[in-house]
Every structure is written in structure tokens, then in C-alpha cells.
């Protein structure tokens, strides 16, 4: 398996008469290019957890996720690269046909343990894994350690070049990291991909050590909720790819790009704004869609 390579990250400028008319500049930070499986923000959120596990001489990494979890796949791939045994606690009963995400995670050496949705909700740990020499990473890399890792995303661009940094938000860990690293006067625009996740702002600010005045959290672009979508979103993702050659996923980045386009159209950003959109990877989630739904 190829190594994670931060040198593959590019900053792609979007060009259109629409942006010129609005007097807005938009760049996309292509974190999706660092690795096909440990892509985008997943590596940044995992990096310090993996360091802690090595420092404390833990024997196995254990984490949580669903059948199509980017985090599960990224953890499996990262542990494979670092030759660390790992286990994934998977939400719901085991299906006779595993998702391609779980098939790949298992092929990479991850042990899969399936638990009921009630047990998963309370993060009950199977007895086989409740050992002191196991290192537990929260679902999605959520936590202060994940936020500290996400803060290093800011090392990949010059903050002075932008007025706003835009990202998708699930657990909010990346958003918190970007706030932790943000310079005075900068704005972090986070697009929640979950429906009615009103507690998200508090979670982000807690991980950001209550560093206030930076976050603009938007709740209107979830398209029905986590991992849900509507034809309008798919059509936009295909059109966006045609215009920019940038692929997106329907869970996170597709909603983010759609939101940014809509916000610009409705004058959310003042003329002269300079936007950086974080492409957080996760393209593997598109494999859950019917073949031909997306053109890329």
C-alpha cells in the first residue's frame, strides 16, 4: 500500500464569470489527494491518536463506525501502514453481504465486531476488547486529540490569503481544529451534514477550547440528514465535476460545495471575500450509490 503523502495536496483555483461578478475568489484545498483510503481530514484527525498509541505501547487500536464509515476504512488503512492490529466496532447486526467499506477494512486486517444499535448508542465495548492494552479512538476521531491533529491542516495553506475557510461538519472535530489554528479576524464556515444537530456548536467550541468569534455554523444544507441526498445534490455534484474536474461525495463534500455556491449566489460573503474550501476526502462513500448515479 502506498504511503500517506502530504506533498500531493494541491490548492485548486475555481474560475467562473459567476465568481467574477460576485467579486469572490475560491480555492479548494485538495486533502483528498494524500491517500486513496486514509484521505482528507481522516489522517489529520488520526495522526496524534496513533502517536499516543505507539508512545503508550498499546497493542491494538479499537474504534467505532457504521457500515460505510470513512473513519473505519481510514483507521484500517492507517493501522495497516503502521503494522498495528486494529478492531472496528460496527453499528448494527452483521449483514450477509458486507458493504465494500467493511470488505476493504477486513482485507486490510481490521477485525470487525458487530453490536446492536442500542449497545452502539451507549458505546458499550464487547468483552473481548475491554483490555487495558487496547487503545480506543472515538467514532470519527472525535475528541481533543483529533481536534489537535485537525489543527495541523492549517499548516497546508497560508491563512493570510483567505478571509473564510469552509468545511463540512459531522462530529465537528475538523471545524474545531481549524478554529484552534485560526488567526485573528478569520472565519470558519462549517456546514453541518446532520439534520437538526443543534448541539454541534457546543461540541465544536468545547473541542476548540471555547475560542469564540470564529465559527459560522450552518444547518440548512443537510439534504435530509446524514448520508441522505436529493436529486438536486447529485445533479450539482455531476455539474461541479464537469466544470472543475473535482470529485465530491454525497455525504460531506458535495453538500459543502453546494452550500458554498448557494451562499455566494445569495451574497452571504461580502464582495472581496477570499474563500478556501477544504476537500476532506471520503470519496469511497459514493460506492454505496447505484452505478451510474455519478459521472466520476
DAHUQUI-V502685 format. One record per pair of residues at least 4 apart in sequence whose C-alpha atoms are under 8 Angstrom apart, sorted by the first residue. I is the first residue (numbers start at 0). J is the second residue. If there is no record, write none. Layout:
i=[I & I]
j=[J & J]
//
This chain:
i=[0 & 1 & 2 & 2 & 3 & 3 & 3 & 4 & 4 & 4 & 5 & 6 & 7 & 7 & 8 & 8 & 8 & 8 & 8 & 8 & 8 & 9 & 9 & 9 & 9 & 10 & 10 & 10 & 10 & 11 & 11 & 11 & 11 & 12 & 12 & 12 & 12 & 13 & 13 & 13 & 13 & 13 & 14 & 14 & 14 & 15 & 16 & 17 & 18 & 18 & 18 & 18 & 19 & 19 & 21 & 21 & 21 & 21 & 22 & 22 & 22 & 23 & 23 & 23 & 23 & 23 & 23 & 23 & 24 & 24 & 24 & 24 & 25 & 25 & 25 & 25 & 26 & 26 & 26 & 27 & 27 & 27 & 27 & 28 & 28 & 28 & 28 & 29 & 29 & 29 & 29 & 29 & 30 & 30 & 30 & 30 & 30 & 30 & 30 & 31 & 31 & 31 & 31 & 31 & 31 & 31 & 31 & 32 & 32 & 32 & 33 & 33 & 33 & 34 & 34 & 36 & 36 & 36 & 36 & 37 & 37 & 37 & 37 & 37 & 37 & 37 & 38 & 38 & 38 & 38 & 38 & 39 & 39 & 39 & 39 & 39 & 40 & 40 & 40 & 40 & 40 & 40 & 41 & 41 & 41 & 41 & 41 & 41 & 41 & 42 & 42 & 42 & 43 & 43 & 43 & 43 & 43 & 43 & 44 & 44 & 44 & 44 & 44 & 44 & 44 & 44 & 44 & 44 & 44 & 45 & 45 & 45 & 45 & 45 & 46 & 46 & 46 & 47 & 47 & 47 & 47 & 47 & 48 & 48 & 48 & 48 & 49 & 50 & 51 & 52 & 52 & 52 & 52 & 53 & 56 & 57 & 57 & 57 & 58 & 58 & 58 & 58 & 58 & 59 & 59 & 59 & 59 & 59 & 59 & 59 & 60 & 60 & 60 & 60 & 60 & 60 & 60 & 60 & 60 & 61 & 61 & 61 & 61 & 61 & 61 & 61 & 61 & 61 & 62 & 62 & 62 & 62 & 62 & 62 & 62 & 62 & 63 & 63 & 63 & 63 & 63 & 63 & 63 & 63 & 63 & 64 & 64 & 64 & 64 & 64 & 64 & 64 & 64 & 64 & 65 & 65 & 65 & 65 & 66 & 66 & 66 & 66 & 66 & 66 & 67 & 67 & 67 & 67 & 67 & 67 & 68 & 68 & 68 & 69 & 69 & 69 & 69 & 69 & 70 & 70 & 70 & 70 & 71 & 71 & 71 & 71 & 72 & 72 & 72 & 72 & 72 & 73 & 74 & 74 & 75 & 75 & 75 & 75 & 75 & 75 & 75 & 76 & 76 & 76 & 77 & 78 & 78 & 78 & 78 & 79 & 79 & 79 & 79 & 84 & 84 & 85 & 85 & 85 & 86 & 86 & 86 & 86 & 87 & 87 & 87 & 87 & 88 & 88 & 88 & 88 & 89 & 89 & 89 & 89 & 89 & 90 & 90 & 90 & 90 & 90 & 91 & 91 & 91 & 91 & 91 & 92 & 92 & 92 & 93 & 93 & 97 & 97 & 98 & 98 & 99 & 99 & 100 & 100 & 100 & 101 & 102 & 103 & 104 & 104 & 105 & 105 & 105 & 114 & 114 & 115 & 116 & 117 & 118 & 118 & 119 & 124 & 124 & 125 & 128 & 129 & 136 & 136 & 137 & 137 & 139 & 140 & 140 & 141 & 141 & 141 & 141 & 141 & 142 & 142 & 142 & 143 & 143 & 143 & 144 & 145 & 145 & 145 & 145 & 146 & 146 & 146 & 146 & 146 & 146 & 146 & 146 & 146 & 147 & 147 & 147 & 148 & 148 & 149 & 149 & 149 & 149 & 149 & 150 & 150 & 150 & 150 & 150 & 150 & 150 & 151 & 151 & 151 & 152 & 152 & 153 & 153 & 153 & 153 & 153 & 157 & 158 & 158 & 158 & 160 & 161 & 161 & 161 & 161 & 161 & 162 & 162 & 162 & 162 & 162 & 162 & 163 & 163 & 163 & 163 & 163 & 163 & 163 & 163 & 164 & 164 & 164 & 164 & 164 & 164 & 164 & 164 & 165 & 165 & 165 & 165 & 165 & 165 & 165 & 165 & 165 & 165 & 166 & 166 & 166 & 166 & 166 & 166 & 166 & 166 & 166 & 166 & 166 & 167 & 167 & 167 & 167 & 167 & 167 & 167 & 167 & 167 & 167 & 167 & 168 & 168 & 168 & 168 & 168 & 168 & 168 & 168 & 169 & 169 & 169 & 169 & 170 & 171 & 171 & 171 & 171 & 172 & 172 & 172 & 173 & 174 & 174 & 174 & 174 & 175 & 175 & 175 & 175 & 175 & 176 & 176 & 176 & 177 & 177 & 178 & 178 & 178 & 178 & 178 & 179 & 179 & 179 & 181 & 181 & 181 & 184 & 185 & 186 & 186 & 186 & 186 & 187 & 187 & 187 & 188 & 188 & 188 & 188 & 189 & 189 & 189 & 189 & 190 & 190 & 190 & 190 & 190 & 190 & 190 & 191 & 191 & 191 & 191 & 191 & 191 & 191 & 192 & 192 & 192 & 192 & 192 & 192 & 192 & 192 & 192 & 192 & 193 & 193 & 193 & 193 & 193 & 194 & 194 & 194 & 194 & 194 & 195 & 196 & 198 & 199 & 200 & 200 & 201 & 202 & 203 & 204 & 204 & 204 & 204 & 205 & 220 & 220 & 220 & 221 & 221 & 221 & 221 & 222 & 222 & 222 & 222 & 222 & 223 & 223 & 223 & 224 & 225 & 226 & 226 & 227 & 227 & 228 & 228 & 228 & 228 & 229 & 230 & 231 & 232 & 232 & 232 & 232 & 232 & 233 & 233 & 233 & 233 & 234 & 235 & 235 & 235 & 236 & 236 & 236 & 236 & 236 & 236 & 236 & 236 & 237 & 237 & 237 & 237 & 238 & 239 & 239 & 239 & 239 & 240 & 240 & 240 & 240 & 240 & 246 & 246 & 247 & 247 & 247 & 247 & 247 & 248 & 248 & 248 & 248 & 248 & 248 & 248 & 248 & 249 & 249 & 249 & 249 & 250 & 250 & 251 & 251 & 251 & 252 & 252 & 252 & 252 & 253 & 254 & 255 & 256 & 256 & 257 & 258 & 259 & 260 & 261 & 262 & 262 & 262 & 263 & 263 & 268 & 286 & 288]
j=[80 & 34 & 34 & 80 & 33 & 34 & 37 & 8 & 33 & 34 & 33 & 33 & 32 & 33 & 28 & 29 & 30 & 31 & 32 & 33 & 155 & 28 & 29 & 30 & 32 & 26 & 27 & 28 & 29 & 26 & 27 & 28 & 29 & 24 & 25 & 26 & 27 & 24 & 25 & 26 & 27 & 243 & 18 & 19 & 25 & 19 & 20 & 21 & 22 & 23 & 24 & 25 & 23 & 24 & 263 & 264 & 266 & 270 & 270 & 271 & 272 & 263 & 268 & 270 & 271 & 272 & 273 & 274 & 271 & 272 & 273 & 274 & 273 & 274 & 275 & 276 & 274 & 275 & 276 & 275 & 276 & 277 & 278 & 275 & 276 & 277 & 278 & 39 & 277 & 278 & 279 & 280 & 38 & 39 & 40 & 277 & 278 & 279 & 280 & 35 & 38 & 39 & 40 & 278 & 279 & 280 & 281 & 38 & 39 & 280 & 37 & 38 & 39 & 38 & 39 & 72 & 73 & 76 & 283 & 41 & 42 & 72 & 73 & 74 & 76 & 77 & 42 & 73 & 279 & 280 & 281 & 43 & 278 & 279 & 280 & 281 & 44 & 149 & 152 & 173 & 279 & 280 & 45 & 69 & 70 & 73 & 140 & 279 & 280 & 46 & 73 & 77 & 47 & 145 & 148 & 149 & 151 & 152 & 48 & 140 & 141 & 144 & 145 & 146 & 147 & 148 & 149 & 172 & 173 & 49 & 74 & 140 & 145 & 148 & 50 & 145 & 148 & 51 & 144 & 145 & 147 & 148 & 52 & 136 & 144 & 145 & 53 & 54 & 55 & 56 & 57 & 60 & 134 & 57 & 132 & 132 & 133 & 134 & 83 & 84 & 132 & 133 & 134 & 83 & 84 & 85 & 86 & 132 & 133 & 134 & 78 & 83 & 84 & 85 & 86 & 133 & 134 & 135 & 136 & 85 & 86 & 87 & 88 & 128 & 133 & 134 & 135 & 136 & 71 & 86 & 87 & 88 & 135 & 136 & 137 & 138 & 71 & 87 & 88 & 89 & 90 & 136 & 137 & 138 & 139 & 68 & 70 & 71 & 87 & 88 & 89 & 90 & 138 & 139 & 71 & 89 & 90 & 91 & 89 & 90 & 97 & 98 & 100 & 101 & 98 & 99 & 100 & 101 & 284 & 287 & 72 & 100 & 284 & 73 & 100 & 281 & 283 & 284 & 74 & 138 & 139 & 140 & 75 & 87 & 101 & 104 & 76 & 100 & 101 & 103 & 104 & 77 & 78 & 85 & 79 & 85 & 104 & 105 & 107 & 108 & 109 & 80 & 104 & 107 & 81 & 82 & 83 & 84 & 85 & 83 & 84 & 107 & 108 & 108 & 109 & 108 & 109 & 110 & 109 & 110 & 111 & 112 & 109 & 110 & 111 & 112 & 111 & 112 & 113 & 114 & 111 & 112 & 113 & 114 & 119 & 113 & 114 & 115 & 116 & 119 & 113 & 114 & 115 & 116 & 119 & 113 & 114 & 115 & 97 & 113 & 101 & 102 & 102 & 287 & 103 & 286 & 104 & 283 & 284 & 105 & 106 & 107 & 108 & 109 & 109 & 110 & 111 & 118 & 119 & 119 & 120 & 121 & 122 & 123 & 123 & 128 & 129 & 129 & 133 & 133 & 140 & 141 & 141 & 142 & 170 & 145 & 172 & 145 & 146 & 170 & 171 & 172 & 146 & 172 & 206 & 147 & 206 & 207 & 148 & 149 & 172 & 173 & 176 & 150 & 172 & 173 & 174 & 175 & 176 & 179 & 206 & 207 & 151 & 176 & 179 & 152 & 176 & 172 & 173 & 175 & 176 & 177 & 173 & 175 & 176 & 177 & 178 & 179 & 180 & 155 & 176 & 180 & 156 & 177 & 157 & 158 & 177 & 180 & 181 & 161 & 162 & 181 & 182 & 273 & 185 & 272 & 273 & 274 & 275 & 184 & 185 & 186 & 272 & 273 & 274 & 185 & 186 & 187 & 188 & 272 & 273 & 274 & 275 & 185 & 186 & 187 & 188 & 274 & 275 & 276 & 277 & 187 & 188 & 189 & 190 & 255 & 259 & 274 & 275 & 276 & 277 & 174 & 187 & 188 & 189 & 190 & 252 & 255 & 276 & 277 & 278 & 279 & 174 & 189 & 190 & 191 & 192 & 251 & 252 & 254 & 255 & 277 & 279 & 172 & 173 & 174 & 189 & 190 & 191 & 192 & 251 & 191 & 192 & 193 & 251 & 199 & 175 & 199 & 202 & 203 & 176 & 203 & 206 & 177 & 178 & 187 & 189 & 203 & 179 & 203 & 204 & 206 & 207 & 180 & 206 & 207 & 181 & 187 & 187 & 207 & 210 & 213 & 214 & 207 & 208 & 210 & 185 & 186 & 213 & 213 & 213 & 212 & 213 & 214 & 215 & 213 & 214 & 215 & 214 & 215 & 216 & 217 & 214 & 215 & 216 & 217 & 216 & 217 & 218 & 220 & 254 & 255 & 258 & 196 & 216 & 217 & 218 & 219 & 220 & 221 & 218 & 220 & 221 & 222 & 224 & 225 & 226 & 250 & 251 & 254 & 218 & 221 & 223 & 224 & 225 & 218 & 221 & 223 & 224 & 225 & 218 & 218 & 202 & 203 & 204 & 216 & 205 & 206 & 207 & 208 & 209 & 210 & 211 & 209 & 254 & 255 & 258 & 225 & 227 & 228 & 254 & 227 & 228 & 229 & 232 & 254 & 227 & 228 & 229 & 228 & 250 & 249 & 250 & 249 & 250 & 232 & 233 & 249 & 250 & 233 & 234 & 235 & 236 & 249 & 253 & 254 & 257 & 237 & 249 & 292 & 293 & 238 & 239 & 253 & 257 & 240 & 246 & 247 & 248 & 249 & 253 & 257 & 293 & 241 & 293 & 294 & 295 & 242 & 243 & 244 & 245 & 246 & 244 & 245 & 246 & 247 & 295 & 282 & 295 & 251 & 252 & 253 & 280 & 282 & 252 & 253 & 280 & 281 & 282 & 283 & 284 & 285 & 253 & 254 & 284 & 285 & 254 & 284 & 255 & 279 & 281 & 256 & 278 & 279 & 280 & 257 & 258 & 259 & 260 & 276 & 261 & 262 & 263 & 264 & 265 & 266 & 267 & 268 & 267 & 268 & 272 & 290 & 292]
//
